[in-house]
């Protein structure tokens, strides 16, 4: 449900063609100058009109003209009037000449025409709503984390859905704006949206004060108050504001966390004498003043409608001739309100106060880098713009489906842009998760290889270089569509020794295998790939990483399989390299291995492995899982044949990922790990000097829901490793912890 004011296409804008009294030519105006007409249909959507035969238009004009013999309905201004006293309601025209024609059901829709067209972008000049993550934080958090959201709507007949086609029991059966909003939020976020619509026609804010108990009974997270049309018969803006403020206060007396959207109404027909039209902007301003309080946002339909009537006539979007919207108008209502709740793929970089924390012998400054993700699952650090400092990439799965670039200014200050900004194109990846960075096409700029866990795909984004790096990157394929069921993780290395980067991949619970993709060519440039299977029927493959475990000079593969309870490595054998693999079991007993990495933890010249266990396992107290461990590659140095497990943390519930690095600057490698579930966490483990000894755990952040990927990197170039991590639903954000060094010395 894209707002009409965004982009270059308006869908189903309604007009009513009016005949000129002088020459009988019928014409109507659209909101924007037209560059292309896509379709012209009747309001029931069962008749398609033909250009030339039924209508004509000129590029760059807002005007549509009906030629002689057109099948499109048109009317004279006199046909939109009735004699005084002839209708159920007295709708006296301002000029005193009879009454405005009242359409109780879909009479106006039967006269209106729906036009879908293209125009130059950025043409709408009137005020539009802006998403603000701080305005309705609780409701937005519920949606982003796919939690149930209870909405109560209280308003007048507009909010009952009157003059929508569904209410009129006719095609195209579009509901009124409250139900449109519910359907949009449910589809967009996958949340359970409970809508309780208590609206009653003919009511105003004074009546609303009698409905407090009914609203509270529904236990709403969010209340939408939509009055003004009936109040405008005579209630002052001061009284309107006082009533609205009273409603909010009385509900919050029982439900203190309840949030509110205050709807500033559409305008009534200015030719109707029954309304004090000067009150509508005054009501709008009164509601805006109430929005200075926390948890209250303004849905400003008044300004939108004012913009409509500066360009068109009331009859173009009216539902009944005087004070209701038609289907197009109900969609606009829903678009305005939805904009307040839906970031539509824009993350929040709102600055929150930095917080200094003590964690064992170290101090860190904690700061959020981005928020308002819909599924923040992975991040990577690399110098993407070639300026000598480490930037960050961060993925965001559906419905946002974005890939963010956070450029570092060298001092740990970041500015985000989009490697992919999802626009709904069929070719775009959707469930963007774990990814790796390397120069795929050998042009000197590192690219991004990423999985699409929903489409079972692997893609790569081509780095355009520093001058265009903030623009969306060109998208290429690694895998063919659905070639990697459950595509989950990727790693990069020259696996076949031909001078280019190849891709190794795991495939989660749908593929249950490890693959590698050959970058075809001598060397390859990322245009052609061939898949080679490494192993299959290994339940729920997760980690894929690359290291030389047997010190033969060729890259080997590290893998984990959560359901198979295996930590394994694969030796590349044969010629050409990578075409066949020998499998070695590191551990087949510890339950639920998740994510780990190769590292020489004991500094003896060979590659060991650090691993986290437990995420998605049921029993948090199981001694067979929920832990952090490292595996010693035995030998001096080892060749990957014999392994000994050493415990880092015997109890670390729902472990997701473990990484190693020297955090405290004492010359040995420490470990950082993340924990999943709503009680998630991130902690670091201090190496006792001999990694076979007893490690000390130091908490970094507790109750950080669903913490997942963690990265160690020196982001501010002070010689100390910092920590970057992301957390998915429940937190949906990317954070970093600047390492300040020894807490007892005030930093080193």
N, C-alpha and C positions, 0 to 999 in steps of 0.2 A: 504494500500500500504506500507507494512513493508519493510524497506530497506534490500537489500540482505545481508548486512554485519552484521545484527542483528539476534539474535536467533540461532536456530539450523536447519533451513529449508530454502533451496533455491528453489524458484518456477520458473520453465520454463527456466532454464539456457540453453543457446544455445551452441551447438558444431557442428563442421563439421568434420565428420570422414574422415581421410586421410589414403589411402592405402600405406603400406610400399613397396617401389620399389623392395626390395629383396624377400619378401615372400607373398606379396599381402594382408597381414593382415591389416585390418583397425582399427584404434583406435583414441581416442580423450581424452583430459584431462579436468576435471572440476576444479573449483576454490578451492574446499575444499576436503580433504580426506573423503570418503563416509562411513557412518555407515549403511545407509539403502536407497535403491532406492524406491521411492514412485510411480513414473510413468515415462515412456519414450514414447513420442509422436512425430509425425511429426509437422512441424511448422504450418500447417493448422488446427491442433488439431482434425483431423478426423480419424487418425490411431493410435491405441495403440499397442505398441510393447511388446513382451513377453520376460521375462528373460529366458536365456538359449537358446531359439530358435533364438532370434534376437540380444541379447547382453549378455555379462558376465562382472562381476566386482568382486573385492576383497575388503573386509572390510579394511578400513584404507588406501586405495589407491585412487588417483584422476583419475586413468585411467579406461576408459570403452573400451572394446574390442568387435569387431563384429565377431562372428563365421562364418564359411562357410555357405552359404545359408541364411544369414540374410536379412530381407526385408528393413533394414535401408539403406538409401542412403549414399554412400561414393564416394570419388573422389581421383584421384592421383594429386600430385602437378602440373603436366603438364596440366591437365584438367582445371586448374584455370589460364591458360595463353592463350593469343591469339597472332597471328603473328603481328609483328610491322606494324603499319599503317592500321590495319584491322578494327578498331573501331572508333566510332564517336569522342572520346576523346583520345588524345595521352597519354597513361598511361605506359610509358616505365618502365620496371622492372630495379631495381638497378643493377642487374647482367648483363644487356644488352641483355638478352635472351628473346626477344619479349616483350609483354605487359601484365599487370595484367588484368584479365578478369573483365569487367565492367558489373554490373547488374543494369540496369536502373529502374527496378521495383522490382520484388520479386524473381529474379533468385537465389540469395544466400539463401533466406528463403526456397526455394524449395529443397536446398541441406542440410540445417541445421536440427538438431534434438533438441527437447526441453526435458530437464531432470529435474524432481523435486525430490529432495533427502534430506536426513538428514545428519548432520555432528556434530562433537563436537563444542560447542559454542566458541565464542571469538577467532576465527582463523584468521580473516582478519587483516593484519599487515599494510597496506598502510593507509595514512591519510584519514579520513572521516569527513564530515561536522558535526558541533555541533550546536544545537539550542542555540541561545542567545537572550533572551527577549529584550535586550537593543539594538540589532543591527537594527531591523526593528520594532520599538515599535508601530508605527501607524498602520501598516498593521496587525500586530499580534492582536492589540486591536480591530480592526474591525472584525477580524475572531472570537475572543473569545466572542465578544458581539453580534454575529450573525448580524452584520451590512453589507451592501453591500460593496464589494471590487472590484474596477476597475483595471484590469491588462492590460498593453500593453506589447506585446512581439515584439521585433525587433531583427532580426537575419538573418542568411543565410539559405541555403536550409535545413539544419538540423532542423531549427526551423519551417519550413513550414510543417514538418512531412514526408519528403520524405523517402521512403523505409520502412515506417510503413505499416502494412498490410492493414489498412484502406485506406491509400493513394494509395496503389497498387490495391485497389478494389478487395480484396480477403480475405478469412477466415484466421485468426480469427477476422478480422476487428478491430484490435486495432489501435486507433489514435496515432498521434505523441505526444511528451512529453508535448507541451503546453495544449492540450485538456485533456490529462491524469491528468495534474496538476489541471486544472479547475474542473474536475469531482471529484477528490479526495477532494479538499477543500470544494466543495459544499456538498458532502456526509458527510465529517468529521465534519463540523461546522454548516451545515444548513444555510449557508450564501448565498446570491445572488452574484455569481461571474460573473462579466462581463469581458470577454476575448476579446481583440482586437489584432489580430495577423497581424502585418504589415510586416512580414518577406518576403524576396524575395531571390530566389536562385541565387547563384553566387555573392552576394554582400559582402561588407566589411565595416570597420569602416569609411572609407572616404565617402562612399555612405550614411552611417547612418547620417552623419552630414547634409545631404540634407533633412532629414525626420523629423526634429524637429517640424515643424508646424503640421504635421500629427499626431505625438505623442501627442502634447499638445492638439490638437482638441478633443482627446478621453478623456481628463480630468482624467488621471490615478492616482490612489493612489500609484501604484507600477509599475515600468518599469523593465522588464527583458531584458537585453542586452546580446546577445549571438553571438559574432563574434570571429574570429581567424582562422578558417579553410582556408578561402580565403586570409586573410591577410598574412598567413604564406608562401604564394608564394614569399614574398620578403620584406614585411614591417617590419621595425625595431621595437623592443619592446618599444623603446622610443616614436616613432611616434604612435604606437598602444595605448600606455597609454595616450598620449596627445589628440588623437581623442576621446577616451572614456571619459576622464575628461571634454573635451569640450562639449560632448553630455550631460553629467550630469549637467554641469553648465548652459547650455542654457535652458534646460528644467526647472531647478529650478529658473531661472530668472522669469518665468511665474508661475510655480507651486512650490513654495518654500517648501511645506511639502511633496512633492513627494519622495518616497523611491525607492531604486534601488537594484536589484540583478544582479551582473556581473558574467556571466557564462564563466569559463575557459573551453575551448572546449575539446572534446574527441581528441585523437591522430589520425592522418591519418595513412594510411598504410606505414610503414617504408621502404617498398621496392619500393615505388613510388618516382621517382626523381623529381616530380613536386612541392614538398613541402620542405621547410627548417625546418626539424623536430626539430632542436635545439631551434626553436623559441617558441614552445608550453610551455615549463616550464618558459621561460622568460616572455611570455604573462601572464601566471598565476601569477608570482611574481609581475608584474606591476599592475594587478587588485587588488591583495592583498594590495598593498600600497595605492590604492584609497579607500580601505575599512576602512582606519583609520578615515575617515570622518563619521559623524553621518548619520544614515539612509541608509547605503550602506553595502551590504553583499556579500560575495564571494560564488558562487556555483562551487566548485572545482571538475569538471569532469575530468580535466587533470590528477590529482593524482590517481583517481579511475582507469582511463584507463591505466595509467602506471602500476598499480598493476595488471590489467588484462593481459597485454602483458608480464609481468614477469612470468606468470603462464600458459598462453594459447597463441594461435595464433590469428592474426588479423582476419582471416577468420571465427573464431568462433562466433564473435558478429558483424561482418560487415553487413551493409545493401546493399552496392553496390560494395564492394571489395576494395574501396580506402578511402572514407571520410564521410560515413554516418553510423549511427547505425541501427541495425535491431530492431524488436519489443522489445527484451530484453534490448538493449541499450537505446531505448527511455524510457523504464520503469526506467532504472537507472538514466537517466537525471531527470525524474520526482521525483524520490526518493531523489536525492541530493537536488533539489530545495525545495521540500516539507519539508525536514528536517529543513530548515531555518525558516519556517513559522509555524511549528506545534510542540508544546512542547511534544505531544504524552504522556500526562498524568504526566509530570514532572512539579510540581509547582516551582515557583521561590522563593527562600529564599534570593535573592540578598539584601544585606543590603542597605537601604536608610538612609540618615541622620535623626537622631532623631530630633523631633521638639517639643519645649516646648510651650504650649499654656496656656493662661489664660482663664478660664471659670467661670465667676462670682467670688466667693471667693476662688476658687480652681485653682491650676495649675496642668496640666497633661503633661507628655512626650508622644507624639504620635509616634508610629512606626508600620510599616507594618511587619507582621510575614510571610505571604505567599501571593504570587500573581500568575497570569497566570492560575487561575481556569477557567473552562468553565461554571460553574454554582455554585457559592459559596452561599449556602443557610442556613447552620446551623453549630453551634459550641456548645461545652459543655466543662466545666471545672470539672476535678476530678483527684484524685491521682491514676493513672493507673499503675504505677510501684512500688507503696508501699514505696516510699522513703520520704514521709512526706510533699511533696509540691504538688501543683496543676498543672497537665498537661492539655493539651487541645486536643480535637478531633475536626475535621472539615471535612465536607462532600463536595464532588464535583460531580455534576451530569454529564450526558453525554455531549460530548463524552469522557471526561476523566474518569468519573465513578470511582473515587477513594475515599477512606476514609483515612484521614491523622491523624497521631498521632504526636503531638508536645510535646516532653519531656522537662520538665522544670529542669534546673540545681539547682533550689532553689533560684536563684537571678533574675529570669525573663529573662533568656537566654534560647532559645528554639532550639531544633534540631528535624527536622521532619523525619518521616519514614512512612511506609504504613501499615495500618491495612488491607486494600484491595488495591492492585495494579491491575487495570483492565487489563485483557489479552484477552478479547473477548470470554471467556468460557461461554457456555449457562447458567450454574448454577449461574453465578455471578450477583448480583444486579447491576442495571444500573443507575437509577435516585435516587441516594443517597441524602437524605435531612434530615429532623429532626430526632433526635435520643436521646436516654436516656442511662444512665450508671448505672449498678448495678450488683451484683454477682448472675447471673442466675443459675449457677450449683453448688453454695455453696462450691467452692474450695478455697475461701479466696481472689480471685482476681476479680476485677470488670470487667464486660463484657460490650459490646455495643449492644443495640437493636436499629434497624434502619429500616425506611420505604424504600421501592422501589416504588416511585410514578409512575413509568412507567409500571412496571410489576404487580402492584397492590398486593404488597407482603410486608411481615414483616419478617426480618431475625435477627439473632444474631451472633456476632463474639465472639469467646471464647478467653479470655485473656490467653496467654501461660505462663505468669509469666515473671519476669524481665530479665531472661537470654535470652529469645527468643522474647522479646516484640517488637523488631524492625523488626522481620520477619512477613510476612503475617499471619493473624490469621485464625484459622479454622472457617468455616462458617456453621451455622445451621439454621434450619427453626423455625419460630413461626407460621406463617400462611401457609396454603397450597397455591399453585400457584393460583393467581387471586382471593383469598378468600376475600380480602379487596379492593374492587374497589376504586381507587384513594387514597390508603393508604397515610396518610398525617403526623400524629403526634403520638407520643407514650409517655407513662409515666409508671413508675414502682412502684409497691407496693405489699405487701402481701394482696391481696383483699379478699381471702377466709380464711385467718387465719390459714393456715396449715404449716407455717414456711418457705415458699419459695416466691420468687418474681414472680408475675404475670404481665401481660402487658395490659394496657388500650390503646385504639387507636381511632383516628378520621379518616375520610375517604373522606374528601374534597367533590367536586361536583359530583363525580361519584358514591360514596357510600351513602352519605347523612345520615350517621348513626354513632353511637358510639358503640364500642365493647369492651369486655375484653377477654383476652386469659388466660385460666387456665393452669398453669404449673403443669401438672398432676403428682401425686405421693405423698407420705407421708413422707417427702416432695419431691417435684419434683426437677429434675436436668436439665431441659431444653430439654429433648429428646422427650417429648410428650406434645402436647398442644390441648386444646379444646376451640373453640370459643363460647362465650355467647354474645348475643345481649343485649345492654343496651337501645338503642333508635334508631328509624329509621324514615325516611321521615322528616328529619330536614335539610334544604337545606344548603349545603356546610359547613360541620363541619370542624373546624380549631383547636382551643385550646383543648388539653386534659391535665389535671393536677389533682393532687391528694392531698386532705387535709381532715381533720375531721371538717366539717362545723357545725355539731350539737353536737359536744363534747360527742359522745356516745362511743368513743374508737375504732370505725371502720372507715376505709378509705372511703371517699366519692369522687366523681368525679366532676371536674369543666370542663365545655365545652363552646365553642362559636360556633355560626353558622353564617357565614357572610351574606348569602343571606336570611336566615330566620330572621335575625336581633335579635338573641337571645343570651343572656348570661345566662347559666343555671348551676344548680348543681344537682347531683343525689345521693340520699341517699340509701345506701346499707341496705336492709331489708330481713328478712327471714333467714332460715337455709337450707343448708349451706350458709354462707355469700356470697354475690355477685350474687346470682342466680336471684334476682329480685330487682328492683330499683324504688324509688319514685322520680319524677321529680319536681324541684322547679325553677321557673323563677326568675332570678335576675333582668333582664332588657329585655324587648321586644320592646323597642321604638327606642333606639339609633341605627343608621344605620351602618351596616358594621363592627361588632366587629371582631377583628383579633386575636391577641395573648395577653394573660394576665396570671397572676399568683396569687395563694392564698398567702396572707401575713397578719399578724396582724398589719395593718398600724397605727391604733390608740392605739395600745398597751393596749387593754382592755381584753386580754385573749382569744379572738376568732379570727377565720380566716376571714379576709376581702378579697377583690379582687381588683387588679389593672388591667386595660385593655386599649389597644390602638384601635383606630377605623379609618377606612377610606381607607386602601389600596385597590386599584382596584375599588374604587368608583369614579364616574365621576366628580362631582361638588366639587372642593376643598374648596369652600366657604360655603358649606351647614352647617347650624347650628345644623343639626341633625346627623352629622358625623364628621370625620376629627378632632379628639380630643383625649385627654387622660383623663381618669377618674378613680376614685376608688369607690367601693361600700362598704358601712359600714354595717356590720353584726350587726343589732340593737339588743340591750339587754345588760345586765351586768352579764355575757357575753351573746352574741347572740347565737341562735341555728339555724340560717339559714332560719328562717321563714319570717323575715321582713328585707328589704334592703333599704338603702337610697343612691342615687347616689350623689357624690361630684365631681365637675370639678377640674381637675389639670391644663389642658390647653384647653381653649375653642376652639382654632384654632391651630391644628397641622396636616397639610395636609398629607394624605396618611399614617396615622399611622399604623405600623406593629406590634410592640411588645413593651410592657412596663414591666419593672422589678423594684423591690424595694430593697433598701439597704441604710445604713447610710454612704453616701459618705463623708460628711464633719465632721464626728466624734462628732456631737453635741447631740447624743443620740436619735434622731428621724430618721425615715426612709424617704429617698429621693427616687426619681423615675428617671429612665433613659428610654428613648424611641427612637425608630427608625422610619424614614419615608421613603417611597418608591418613585418610579418614577425617571426619570433622575435628578430631583431636590431634591433627597433624602437628609437625614440629620440624625444626632444623637445629642441629647440634654439631659441635666439633669434638673430636677425640684427640687428646694430647698423647703423642708418642712418648713412651717412657724412656726412650733411648735405645733399648733393645725391643723391637716391635713384638717379640715373643712374650714380653712381660705384660703387666696389667696397665691398661689404658684408662685415662680419666675422661669422663664425658663432661662437657660444658655446654649448657643450653644457650642457644642463640635466640630462638623465638618459639614460645610454646603456644598451643592452641591456634596454630596457623593451618587452617583447614586445607587438607589435600595438597600439601607441599609435594612437589614432584622433582623436576630437573634442577640440578645444582651445578654451578661452574665456579672454578677458582681462577682468578686472573688479576693482574696488577692494573687496575683501571685508571689510577691517578699517577702512575709512574713514580711512586715513592719508594719502590723496592720491596713493598709488602704485598702479599697476595690478599686480594679482597674476595668477597663471596657474592655471587649473583645467583638468585634462585627464583623460580616461579611456582605458583600454587594455583590449582584449577578450582573447580566449583566450590563455593563456600568462601573463597578469597578472590580468585580470578584477578591476579595481579603479578607484577614483576617487581622484585625488590633487590636492593644491594646493600651490603654491609661493608663500609669502608674500614679497613683494618688500621687502627690507630696505634697498634703495637702494645707493649708491656703496660698493663694498667698500673703497676706499682711505680713505674718510672714516668708516668704521664706520656707514654709513647716513646719509641726509640728512633 
